[in-house]
């Protein structure tokens, strides 16, 4: 059976493609779980899943004047649809706790942060710009998701180790490359750092110290 070019996926994936597709799928699943907690209808669920999955990468591509990834390859949209439908089927047969949403978000954060950093490198950027673009790729989709469902974004919750985890993982990725470690291995190490930090924050409630100046109730 011959599939249209926009539908077919290329095998084998390059590491960067694999991270992108997996990140899109995981973030779409987190969007479904977040939308389900707000009792949205199926269309609302699909919108939230899509925004969560493509928000960070879209913002990155626009900033670096790169063709928006899901417009140049609509396979990403099919991955989002498949992940959304699969997650909706799962949640219809069993209750999914809040912690599952946080875990899915942590995995998406790790995958997108490192893939975003690698795309920034491929576009000719380096150093702090790679760190910023990678972090933006990882966190922006979740921020848009939370805003649309009227939740305080994890990025802005007091003491939440979220963007900090993405920053740490990308910095480890860059430092390992400087030390001569293979780029792919460095990428996996960076993702591992992000996942570990987020899991520690989720399961132990570890928080960053907050800056407290005066009484917040008095403005």
C-alpha positions in Angstrom: 0.0 0.0 0.0 1.5 3.3 -1.0 0.9 6.1 1.5 0.9 9.8 0.7 4.2 11.5 1.4 2.7 13.6 4.1 1.4 10.5 5.9 4.3 8.2 5.6 7.0 8.1 8.3 10.6 7.5 7.3 12.4 4.5 8.7 14.8 4.2 10.3 14.5 7.5 12.2 17.5 9.6 12.9 17.9 10.2 16.7 16.6 13.8 16.3 13.5 12.6 14.4 12.9 10.0 17.0 13.1 12.5 19.8 10.7 14.9 17.9 8.1 12.3 17.2 8.2 10.8 20.7 8.2 14.2 22.3 5.1 15.2 20.2 3.3 12.0 21.2 4.1 12.4 25.0 3.2 16.0 25.1 -0.1 15.3 23.2 -0.9 12.6 25.9 -0.2 15.1 28.6 -2.6 17.6 26.9 -5.3 14.9 26.8 -4.8 14.2 30.5 -4.9 17.9 31.4 -8.0 18.5 29.2 -9.8 15.4 30.7 -9.3 16.8 34.2 -11.3 19.9 33.0 -14.0 17.7 31.4 -13.6 19.1 27.9 -15.3 17.6 25.0 -13.4 15.5 22.4 -12.7 18.6 20.2 -11.4 20.6 23.1 -9.2 17.7 24.1 -7.8 17.5 20.6 -7.1 21.3 20.6 -5.3 21.1 23.9 -3.3 18.1 22.9 -2.2 19.8 19.6 -1.3 23.1 21.2 0.7 21.2 23.9 2.5 19.1 21.4 3.5 21.8 18.8 3.5 25.1 20.9 7.2 25.0 21.9 8.6 23.9 18.6 6.5 26.4 16.7 7.7 29.3 18.8 11.3 28.1 18.4 11.0 27.8 14.6 9.4 31.2 14.2 12.2 32.9 16.3 15.1 31.3 14.3 13.3 31.8 10.9 13.1 28.1 10.3 10.1 26.4 8.5 7.6 25.4 11.2 8.2 21.7 11.7 4.6 20.5 11.6 3.9 22.5 8.4 6.8 20.9 6.5 6.0 17.4 7.7 2.3 16.7 8.6 3.4 13.3 9.9 3.7 15.2 13.2 -0.1 15.9 13.1 -0.8 12.2 12.5 1.4 11.3 15.5 -0.6 13.8 17.6 -3.9 12.4 16.5 -2.8 8.8 17.2 -1.4 9.7 20.6 -4.6 11.7 21.4 -6.9 8.8 20.4 -4.9 6.2 22.2 -4.8 8.3 25.4 -8.5 8.9 25.2 -9.2 5.2 24.9 -7.0 4.5 28.0 -8.7 7.1 30.2 -12.1 5.8 29.3 -11.3 2.4 30.9 -9.2 3.5 33.9 -8.8 6.5 36.1 -5.5 8.3 35.5 -4.1 10.2 38.5 -2.6 13.7 38.4 0.9 12.2 38.9 0.6 10.5 35.5 0.1 13.9 33.9 3.2 15.2 35.6 5.2 12.2 34.5 4.1 12.5 30.9 4.9 16.2 31.0 8.4 15.5 32.4 9.1 13.0 29.6 7.9 15.5 27.0 10.0 18.3 28.6 13.1 16.2 28.4 12.6 15.1 24.8 11.7 18.5 23.5 14.3 20.5 25.4 17.2 18.4 24.1 15.8 18.2 20.5 15.2 21.9 20.6 18.8 22.5 21.6 20.0 20.3 18.8 17.9 22.1 16.2 19.3 25.4 17.5 22.8 24.1 17.1 22.0 22.9 13.5 20.7 26.4 12.8 24.2 27.8 13.7 23.6 29.0 17.2 25.7 28.2 20.2 26.1 28.7 23.9 23.4 30.5 25.9 21.2 30.9 22.8 21.0 27.1 22.5 20.1 26.8 26.2 17.4 29.4 25.9 15.9 28.0 22.6 16.0 24.4 24.0 14.3 25.4 27.2 11.7 27.4 25.3 11.0 24.4 23.1 10.5 22.2 26.2 8.3 24.5 28.3 6.2 26.7 26.0 3.8 23.9 25.0 3.0 23.1 28.6 2.6 26.8 29.4 0.1 27.3 26.6 -1.8 24.1 27.7 -2.1 25.3 31.3 -3.2 28.8 30.3 -5.9 27.5 28.0 -7.3 25.2 30.7 -7.1 28.1 33.3 -4.3 26.6 35.4 -1.2 28.3 36.8 1.6 27.1 34.5 4.1 24.7 36.1 6.8 27.2 34.9 5.3 29.9 37.2 4.4 27.8 40.3 6.5 28.9 43.3 9.6 26.8 43.7 8.7 24.3 41.0 11.7 22.6 39.4 10.6 22.8 35.8 12.4 25.2 33.5 15.4 24.7 35.9 15.4 21.0 35.0 15.4 21.8 31.3 18.3 24.3 31.7 20.3 21.8 33.7 19.8 19.0 31.1 20.8 21.2 28.2 23.9 22.5 30.0 24.9 18.9 30.7 24.4 18.1 27.0 26.6 21.0 25.9 29.3 20.3 28.4 29.5 16.7 27.5 30.0 17.6 23.9 32.8 20.0 24.9 34.4 17.1 26.8 34.4 15.0 23.6 31.3 12.8 24.3 29.4 11.7 21.2 26.5 14.1 20.5 23.8 11.4 20.6 25.1 10.0 23.9 25.3 13.6 25.3 21.7 14.1 24.2 20.5 11.0 26.1 22.5 12.1 29.2 20.9 15.5 29.0 17.4 14.0 28.8 18.2 11.7 31.7 19.2 14.7 33.9 15.9 16.5 33.1 13.8 13.4 33.8 15.6 12.7 37.0 15.2 16.2 38.3 11.5 16.3 37.4 10.9 12.9 38.9 12.6 14.0 42.1 10.5 17.1 42.3 7.3 15.1 41.6 7.9 12.3 44.0 9.6 14.1 46.8 8.1 17.6 46.4 11.5 19.1 46.3 11.2 22.8 45.6 13.5 25.7 44.7 13.9 28.3 47.4 11.6 31.3 46.8 12.5 34.9 47.0 10.3 36.6 49.7 10.2 40.3 49.8 7.6 41.8 52.1 3.9 40.6 52.4 2.5 39.4 49.1 -1.0 40.3 50.3 0.0 44.0 50.5 1.2 44.1 46.9 
